[in-house]
């Protein structure tokens, strides 16, 4: 759940997780599948609403529940889109955003 990894040399995919939305569970499952395929190439992180760190991340980037944020290796926000993206779409989305 830590966001300190953003900007540390690898792209980071952050999902704004709202436990009250069914799509959050489905998106988390798809992120896990994508993470298994990409190994250590990308950080997969969650910003959970109603938590100190999650709310800070959400406020800083003006994110909404069920939104996916993609940061490049330097920590720059390069893409954002609402869930649901399946694992293949996530992998393609990350690859297109990579330098």
FIDRENMAR-461546 format. One line per field, with one value per atom (N, C-alpha, C, O): residue number from 0; atom name; x, z, y. Coordinates in nm, 2 decimals, always signed. Example, Ala and Ser with C-alpha at 12.3 -4.5 7.8 and 13.67 -1.06 7.14 Angstrom:
# residues 2
resi: 0  0  0  0  1  1  1  1
name: N  CA  C  O  N  CA  C  O
xx: +1.32  +1.23  +1.32  +1.42  +1.28  +1.37  +1.29  +1.34
zz: +0.78  +0.78  +0.78  +0.85  +0.71  +0.71  +0.79  +0.80
yy: -0.57  -0.45  -0.33  -0.33  -0.22  -0.11  +0.00  +0.11
END
This chain:
# residues 99
resi: 0  0  0  0  1  1  1  1  2  2  2  2  3  3  3  3  4  4  4  4  5  5  5  5  6  6  6  6  7  7  7  7  8  8  8  8  9  9  9  9  10  10  10  10  11  11  11  11  12  12  12  12  13  13  13  13  14  14  14  14  15  15  15  15  16  16  16  16  17  17  17  17  18  18  18  18  19  19  19  19  20  20  20  20  21  21  21  21  22  22  22  22  23  23  23  23  24  24  24  24  25  25  25  25  26  26  26  26  27  27  27  27  28  28  28  28  29  29  29  29  30  30  30  30  31  31  31  31  32  32  32  32  33  33  33  33  34  34  34  34  35  35  35  35  36  36  36  36  37  37  37  37  38  38  38  38  39  39  39  39  40  40  40  40  41  41  41  41  42  42  42  42  43  43  43  43  44  44  44  44  45  45  45  45  46  46  46  46  47  47  47  47  48  48  48  48  49  49  49  49  50  50  50  50  51  51  51  51  52  52  52  52  53  53  53  53  54  54  54  54  55  55  55  55  56  56  56  56  57  57  57  57  58  58  58  58  59  59  59  59  60  60  60  60  61  61  61  61  62  62  62  62  63  63  63  63  64  64  64  64  65  65  65  65  66  66  66  66  67  67  67  67  68  68  68  68  69  69  69  69  70  70  70  70  71  71  71  71  72  72  72  72  73  73  73  73  74  74  74  74  75  75  75  75  76  76  76  76  77  77  77  77  78  78  78  78  79  79  79  79  80  80  80  80  81  81  81  81  82  82  82  82  83  83  83  83  84  84  84  84  85  85  85  85  86  86  86  86  87  87  87  87  88  88  88  88  89  89  89  89  90  90  90  90  91  91  91  91  92  92  92  92  93  93  93  93  94  94  94  94  95  95  95  95  96  96  96  96  97  97  97  97  98  98  98  98
name: N  CA  C  O  N  CA  C  O  N  CA  C  O  N  CA  C  O  N  CA  C  O  N  CA  C  O  N  CA  C  O  N  CA  C  O  N  CA  C  O  N  CA  C  O  N  CA  C  O  N  CA  C  O  N  CA  C  O  N  CA  C  O  N  CA  C  O  N  CA  C  O  N  CA  C  O  N  CA  C  O  N  CA  C  O  N  CA  C  O  N  CA  C  O  N  CA  C  O  N  CA  C  O  N  CA  C  O  N  CA  C  O  N  CA  C  O  N  CA  C  O  N  CA  C  O  N  CA  C  O  N  CA  C  O  N  CA  C  O  N  CA  C  O  N  CA  C  O  N  CA  C  O  N  CA  C  O  N  CA  C  O  N  CA  C  O  N  CA  C  O  N  CA  C  O  N  CA  C  O  N  CA  C  O  N  CA  C  O  N  CA  C  O  N  CA  C  O  N  CA  C  O  N  CA  C  O  N  CA  C  O  N  CA  C  O  N  CA  C  O  N  CA  C  O  N  CA  C  O  N  CA  C  O  N  CA  C  O  N  CA  C  O  N  CA  C  O  N  CA  C  O  N  CA  C  O  N  CA  C  O  N  CA  C  O  N  CA  C  O  N  CA  C  O  N  CA  C  O  N  CA  C  O  N  CA  C  O  N  CA  C  O  N  CA  C  O  N  CA  C  O  N  CA  C  O  N  CA  C  O  N  CA  C  O  N  CA  C  O  N  CA  C  O  N  CA  C  O  N  CA  C  O  N  CA  C  O  N  CA  C  O  N  CA  C  O  N  CA  C  O  N  CA  C  O  N  CA  C  O  N  CA  C  O  N  CA  C  O  N  CA  C  O  N  CA  C  O  N  CA  C  O  N  CA  C  O  N  CA  C  O  N  CA  C  O  N  CA  C  O  N  CA  C  O  N  CA  C  O  N  CA  C  O  N  CA  C  O  N  CA  C  O  N  CA  C  O  N  CA  C  O  N  CA  C  O  N  CA  C  O  N  CA  C  O
xx: +0.08  +0.00  +0.09  +0.03  +0.22  +0.30  +0.32  +0.32  +0.33  +0.34  +0.48  +0.51  +0.57  +0.71  +0.79  +0.89  +0.74  +0.81  +0.79  +0.86  +0.69  +0.66  +0.78  +0.83  +0.83  +0.95  +1.08  +1.18  +1.09  +1.22  +1.28  +1.35  +1.25  +1.31  +1.23  +1.27  +1.11  +1.02  +0.88  +0.84  +0.81  +0.67  +0.59  +0.62  +0.49  +0.40  +0.25  +0.21  +0.18  +0.03  -0.04  -0.02  -0.12  -0.19  -0.34  -0.39  -0.40  -0.55  -0.61  -0.58  -0.71  -0.78  -0.89  -1.00  -0.87  -0.95  -1.06  -1.03  -1.19  -1.30  -1.37  -1.43  -1.36  -1.42  -1.57  -1.63  -1.63  -1.78  -1.82  -1.94  -1.72  -1.75  -1.71  -1.59  -1.80  -1.77  -1.66  -1.58  -1.64  -1.54  -1.40  -1.30  -1.39  -1.26  -1.20  -1.08  -1.29  -1.24  -1.20  -1.10  -1.28  -1.25  -1.12  -1.03  -1.10  -0.98  -0.86  -0.75  -0.87  -0.76  -0.72  -0.60  -0.81  -0.78  -0.71  -0.61  -0.75  -0.68  -0.54  -0.45  -0.52  -0.39  -0.30  -0.18  -0.35  -0.27  -0.22  -0.11  -0.31  -0.28  -0.17  -0.07  -0.19  -0.09  +0.05  +0.15  +0.04  +0.17  +0.24  +0.36  +0.17  +0.23  +0.30  +0.40  +0.25  +0.31  +0.43  +0.52  +0.42  +0.52  +0.64  +0.74  +0.62  +0.72  +0.75  +0.67  +0.88  +0.93  +0.95  +1.02  +0.88  +0.90  +0.82  +0.86  +0.71  +0.62  +0.58  +0.56  +0.57  +0.51  +0.36  +0.30  +0.29  +0.14  +0.10  +0.13  +0.04  +0.00  -0.14  -0.21  -0.19  -0.33  -0.33  -0.26  -0.42  -0.45  -0.59  -0.69  -0.61  -0.74  -0.80  -0.74  -0.93  -1.00  -1.01  -1.01  -1.03  -1.05  -0.92  -0.94  -0.81  -0.68  -0.60  -0.61  -0.51  -0.43  -0.35  -0.36  -0.27  -0.19  -0.27  -0.24  -0.37  -0.46  -0.52  -0.53  -0.58  -0.64  -0.55  -0.58  -0.42  -0.32  -0.29  -0.29  -0.27  -0.25  -0.36  -0.35  -0.48  -0.60  -0.62  -0.65  -0.59  -0.60  -0.49  -0.52  -0.37  -0.26  -0.28  -0.24  -0.34  -0.36  -0.50  -0.54  -0.59  -0.73  -0.79  -0.86  -0.77  -0.81  -0.95  -1.00  -1.02  -1.16  -1.16  -1.07  -1.25  -1.27  -1.27  -1.34  -1.21  -1.20  -1.12  -1.14  -1.04  -0.95  -0.81  -0.76  -0.75  -0.62  -0.53  -0.55  -0.41  -0.31  -0.19  -0.14  -0.12  +0.01  +0.11  +0.10  +0.22  +0.33  +0.45  +0.47  +0.53  +0.65  +0.76  +0.73  +0.87  +0.98  +1.03  +1.09  +1.01  +1.05  +0.94  +0.97  +0.82  +0.72  +0.62  +0.53  +0.63  +0.54  +0.41  +0.42  +0.29  +0.17  +0.15  +0.14  +0.14  +0.13  +0.00  -0.04  -0.08  -0.21  -0.30  -0.26  -0.43  -0.53  -0.66  -0.69  -0.73  -0.85  -0.93  -0.87  -1.06  -1.14  -1.14  -1.12  -1.15  -1.16  -1.29  -1.38  -1.29  -1.22  -1.14  -1.18  -1.01  -0.92  -0.88  -0.84  -0.89  -0.84  -0.69  -0.63  -0.63  -0.49  -0.41  -0.31  -0.47  -0.40  -0.41  -0.31  -0.52  -0.53  -0.44  -0.37  -0.42  -0.33  -0.19  -0.11  -0.15  -0.01  +0.01  +0.12  -0.08  -0.07  -0.06  +0.02  -0.15  -0.16  -0.02  +0.02  +0.04  +0.17  +0.27  +0.36  +0.27  +0.38  +0.37  +0.47  +0.25  +0.24  +0.28  +0.33  +0.27  +0.31  +0.46  +0.51  +0.53  +0.67  +0.75  +0.72  +0.86  +0.95  +1.02  +1.10
zz: +0.00  +0.00  +0.00  -0.02  +0.02  +0.02  -0.12  -0.22  -0.13  -0.26  -0.28  -0.37  -0.18  -0.19  -0.31  -0.35  -0.37  -0.48  -0.61  -0.71  -0.61  -0.73  -0.76  -0.67  -0.88  -0.92  -0.88  -0.88  -0.86  -0.82  -0.93  -0.90  -1.05  -1.16  -1.24  -1.34  -1.19  -1.26  -1.28  -1.19  -1.38  -1.39  -1.27  -1.21  -1.23  -1.12  -1.17  -1.22  -1.15  -1.17  -1.04  -0.95  -1.02  -0.89  -0.92  -1.01  -0.84  -0.85  -0.73  -0.62  -0.75  -0.64  -0.60  -0.67  -0.49  -0.44  -0.35  -0.25  -0.38  -0.30  -0.26  -0.35  -0.14  -0.10  -0.12  -0.11  -0.14  -0.16  -0.30  -0.34  -0.39  -0.54  -0.58  -0.56  -0.64  -0.69  -0.79  -0.79  -0.87  -0.97  -0.91  -0.97  -0.78  -0.72  -0.70  -0.71  -0.66  -0.65  -0.78  -0.79  -0.89  -1.02  -1.07  -1.13  -1.05  -1.10  -1.02  -1.08  -0.89  -0.82  -0.87  -0.87  -0.90  -0.95  -1.09  -1.11  -1.17  -1.30  -1.28  -1.36  -1.19  -1.16  -1.11  -1.15  -1.03  -0.98  -1.10  -1.10  -1.19  -1.31  -1.39  -1.44  -1.41  -1.49  -1.42  -1.48  -1.29  -1.21  -1.22  -1.23  -1.22  -1.23  -1.37  -1.38  -1.47  -1.60  -1.62  -1.69  -1.56  -1.57  -1.47  -1.48  -1.37  -1.27  -1.20  -1.15  -1.20  -1.13  -1.22  -1.19  -1.34  -1.43  -1.39  -1.43  -1.32  -1.28  -1.14  -1.09  -1.07  -0.93  -0.95  -1.02  -0.88  -0.88  -0.74  -0.64  -0.73  -0.60  -0.59  -0.69  -0.47  -0.44  -0.35  -0.26  -0.39  -0.30  -0.25  -0.33  -0.13  -0.08  -0.01  +0.07  -0.05  +0.01  +0.16  +0.21  +0.23  +0.37  +0.45  +0.56  +0.39  +0.46  +0.44  +0.34  +0.54  +0.53  +0.41  +0.33  +0.38  +0.26  +0.13  +0.04  +0.13  +0.01  -0.02  -0.13  +0.08  +0.07  +0.02  -0.05  +0.07  +0.03  -0.12  -0.19  -0.16  -0.31  -0.39  -0.50  -0.35  -0.42  -0.44  -0.54  -0.33  -0.33  -0.42  -0.49  -0.40  -0.48  -0.63  -0.70  -0.67  -0.82  -0.86  -0.98  -0.77  -0.80  -0.86  -0.97  -0.80  -0.85  -0.80  -0.70  -0.86  -0.82  -0.79  -0.84  -0.71  -0.69  -0.82  -0.92  -0.82  -0.93  -1.05  -1.17  -1.03  -1.13  -1.13  -1.02  -1.24  -1.25  -1.30  -1.40  -1.23  -1.26  -1.30  -1.24  -1.41  -1.45  -1.44  -1.50  -1.37  -1.35  -1.42  -1.42  -1.49  -1.55  -1.45  -1.33  -1.49  -1.40  -1.32  -1.21  -1.36  -1.29  -1.19  -1.11  -1.20  -1.11  -1.17  -1.10  -1.30  -1.37  -1.40  -1.46  -1.37  -1.41  -1.56  -1.61  -1.63  -1.77  -1.83  -1.94  -1.75  -1.80  -1.68  -1.57  -1.71  -1.61  -1.69  -1.79  -1.62  -1.68  -1.58  -1.48  -1.59  -1.50  -1.53  -1.64  -1.42  -1.43  -1.50  -1.50  -1.57  -1.55  -1.67  -1.79  -1.65  -1.76  -1.72  -1.61  -1.82  -1.79  -1.79  -1.83  -1.75  -1.74  -1.87  -1.87  -1.98  -2.11  -2.15  -2.20  -2.12  -2.15  -2.06  -2.10  -1.93  -1.84  -1.89  -1.89  -1.94  -1.99  -2.11  -2.12  -2.20  -2.32  -2.28  -2.34  -2.19  -2.15  -2.09  -2.11  -2.01  -1.95  -2.05  -2.05  -2.15  -2.25  -2.34  -2.38  -2.37  -2.46  -2.38  -2.44  -2.25  -2.17  -2.14  -2.09  -2.16  -2.12  -2.22  -2.34  -2.18  -2.27  -2.36  -2.45
yy: -0.12  +0.00  +0.13  +0.24  +0.11  +0.23  +0.29  +0.21  +0.42  +0.48  +0.53  +0.61  +0.50  +0.55  +0.49  +0.55  +0.39  +0.33  +0.40  +0.38  +0.49  +0.57  +0.66  +0.74  +0.66  +0.74  +0.69  +0.76  +0.56  +0.49  +0.41  +0.31  +0.44  +0.37  +0.27  +0.21  +0.24  +0.15  +0.22  +0.30  +0.19  +0.24  +0.19  +0.09  +0.26  +0.22  +0.24  +0.34  +0.14  +0.14  +0.14  +0.06  +0.25  +0.27  +0.26  +0.33  +0.18  +0.16  +0.23  +0.20  +0.31  +0.38  +0.28  +0.27  +0.22  +0.11  +0.16  +0.22  +0.13  +0.16  +0.03  -0.03  -0.01  -0.14  -0.15  -0.26  -0.04  -0.03  -0.05  -0.06  -0.06  -0.08  -0.22  -0.26  -0.29  -0.43  -0.43  -0.53  -0.33  -0.32  -0.32  -0.37  -0.28  -0.28  -0.42  -0.44  -0.51  -0.65  -0.71  -0.77  -0.69  -0.74  -0.67  -0.74  -0.54  -0.48  -0.53  -0.55  -0.55  -0.60  -0.74  -0.77  -0.82  -0.96  -0.94  -1.02  -0.85  -0.83  -0.78  -0.82  -0.69  -0.64  -0.75  -0.75  -0.84  -0.95  -1.04  -1.09  -1.06  -1.15  -1.08  -1.14  -0.95  -0.87  -0.87  -0.88  -0.85  -0.85  -0.98  -0.99  -1.09  -1.23  -1.24  -1.30  -1.18  -1.19  -1.09  -1.12  -0.98  -0.87  -0.89  -0.82  -0.97  -0.99  -0.86  -0.79  -0.82  -0.70  -0.58  -0.49  -0.58  -0.47  -0.35  -0.24  -0.36  -0.26  -0.27  -0.38  -0.16  -0.16  -0.16  -0.08  -0.25  -0.25  -0.21  -0.28  -0.09  -0.03  +0.00  +0.01  +0.02  +0.05  +0.18  +0.19  +0.27  +0.38  +0.36  +0.38  +0.31  +0.28  +0.40  +0.47  +0.43  +0.54  +0.52  +0.41  +0.63  +0.63  +0.58  +0.53  +0.59  +0.56  +0.69  +0.76  +0.71  +0.84  +0.84  +0.94  +0.74  +0.74  +0.74  +0.81  +0.66  +0.66  +0.79  +0.84  +0.85  +0.98  +1.09  +1.18  +1.08  +1.18  +1.16  +1.26  +1.04  +1.01  +1.06  +1.12  +1.03  +1.06  +1.21  +1.26  +1.28  +1.43  +1.49  +1.58  +1.44  +1.50  +1.49  +1.58  +1.38  +1.36  +1.37  +1.34  +1.43  +1.45  +1.32  +1.33  +1.21  +1.08  +1.05  +1.11  +0.97  +0.92  +0.77  +0.70  +0.73  +0.59  +0.51  +0.55  +0.39  +0.30  +0.36  +0.31  +0.45  +0.51  +0.44  +0.41  +0.42  +0.36  +0.47  +0.54  +0.48  +0.59  +0.52  +0.42  +0.56  +0.51  +0.61  +0.72  +0.58  +0.67  +0.61  +0.49  +0.70  +0.65  +0.63  +0.65  +0.58  +0.55  +0.66  +0.64  +0.78  +0.90  +0.95  +1.05  +0.90  +0.94  +1.03  +1.08  +1.06  +1.15  +1.07  +0.96  +1.13  +1.07  +1.08  +1.20  +0.97  +0.98  +0.93  +0.96  +0.85  +0.80  +0.79  +0.76  +0.80  +0.77  +0.72  +0.77  +0.63  +0.58  +0.50  +0.46  +0.50  +0.42  +0.28  +0.23  +0.20  +0.05  +0.02  +0.09  -0.09  -0.21  -0.24  -0.22  -0.27  -0.32  -0.46  -0.49  -0.55  -0.69  -0.69  -0.59  -0.80  -0.81  -0.78  -0.72  -0.83  -0.81  -0.66  -0.60  -0.60  -0.45  -0.37  -0.28  -0.41  -0.34  -0.36  -0.26  -0.48  -0.50  -0.41  -0.35  -0.41  -0.32  -0.18  -0.10  -0.14  +0.00  +0.05  +0.16  -0.04  -0.01  +0.00  +0.09  -0.10  -0.10  +0.02  +0.08  +0.07  +0.19  +0.31  +0.41  +0.31  +0.43  +0.43  +0.53  +0.31  +0.30  +0.38  +0.38  +0.43  +0.50  +0.41  +0.45
END
